[in-house]
Amino acid sequence: MKHTKIIATLGPSLNSSTKLKKALDQGVNVFRLNFSHGSIEDHLNTVSMIRSVAKTYKRPVGILADMPGPKIRIGVFAKNEPVYLARNATCTLTNRKVPGSSEEIPLGYDKLPSMVKKGDQILLADGMMELKVLSSNSKDIQCKVVVGGELRQRKGINIPNRYMPISPFTERDREILKVVSQSDIDYVALSFVQKASDIVKAKSWMKKYGRVLPIIAKIEKPQAVAEIDEILKVTDAIMIARGDLGVEVPSSQVPVIQKQLILKAAMHSKPVITATQMLESMTFNPRPTRAESTDVANAIWDGTDTVMLSGETAMGKYPIAAIKMMSSIIKNAESNPAFLQDMPVPLHSDADHIIHAASTISKSDAYKAVIVYTESGKTAISLSKTRPRVPIYALTPSFETYRRMSLIWGVKAFVSPKGKNVDELFAIGDKNLIQHTSLKKKDPVIVVAGTGLSSGATNILKIHHLGESAS
């Protein structure tokens, strides 16, 4: 089996039960719902369709709800036609009601004129156009066009190197999470995170209105990169969202930031997703570029848990081919483990030392697998970061934890009851493993568990032969 997991974004190109089945057959582990588009009701109907399809698969299928966040955009043009910005011309971005022209461009965010200063750089349409601020007041931003082009309505606006005092947890996000936190969803991705308190606020909101779902902090602002250690302390995972990140910082810095973030995530034992433009050319072409294939492979060798497809599957012409290609690249990269980056392993607690020891032992050819008994999934995540050389099987009594393992590198999860004591726990687990995996009775395995049989109590490391008493 492949170890690196795949997220596929749903959209017009991937929107039916038949296509979802094909996607799962080609290796998708998690489906992403982009709440920047579509209604909440539409997305909830999609959740029901995913769950119906997933019932026929004997592996966890995750669902990720991606929040819109405070994406600043150009407003709506009266004629719904693009305007052309000529190089060295001047134009005004305004919160006044204007129809939209080369001279006056409406803003979708009224407060922006008060947030910028003379000399600021403004990037439009994912950085394809550049403006320089000449002056600003409460209503207008006077700009010079540095790099022009055709500008369409609702295109994104980025202002690099400027802290924007906008919470990434918007009113729209709150409205969505009231519903999402009570629905059959596994993860929430928070857009444009800038500091750790952004995560804390979102979790407090979910606690008030429903379940506290695991949060994936999308790292797409330089402020988030600067605060990454504090963010990693409170988030459940991170996503390296290279689209907006590559606009907010120079593109030449993105490869280094990507590698640094993957290493930082490992040090905090947090899952990491590498996303955006991984197989971008497959949105319109049946094959990726060689550079894109290399990009995916390098992310895997760097130590990412998961790779994500965005427009390639949401609106692309070849969604299933893109998934199949992603799976193929993963398998080829993983068949060459010599290139795999050694992950830094935290060694702060007894559990950390047990996990490190289990991974070290797994490098021997004598053992068939590492078995993890886990309540919350944290032990399995930490073990995954050590990249053991044998399969990782996570047994959990929690169906929520089972599904969340769909995001974690190398982990194959099973629902398995707790048992009244360690002997019963192992007996039930052994039966499940022999029945549902290629493992056989008396196979030697490495077991990591806890005598407390509860979350956070990892204190057992045992060489075990399947089917034998744990005592």
PyMOL commands that set and color helices and strands:
alter all, ss='L'
color gray80, all
select helices_A, chain A and resi 17-25+40-54+112-114+171-180+196-209+222-226+228-234+242-248+251-267+280-283+290-302+311-314+319-334+337-339+350-362+378-385+399-407+422-436
alter helices_A, ss='H'
color red, helices_A
select strands_A, chain A and resi 5-9+30-34+62-66+83-85+90-94+104-106+121-124+129-136+140-147+149-151+157-158+187-190+215-219+237-241+272-275+306-309+370-373+392-396+411-415+444-449+460-465
alter strands_A, ss='S'
color yellow, strands_A
deselect
rebuild
show_as cartoon
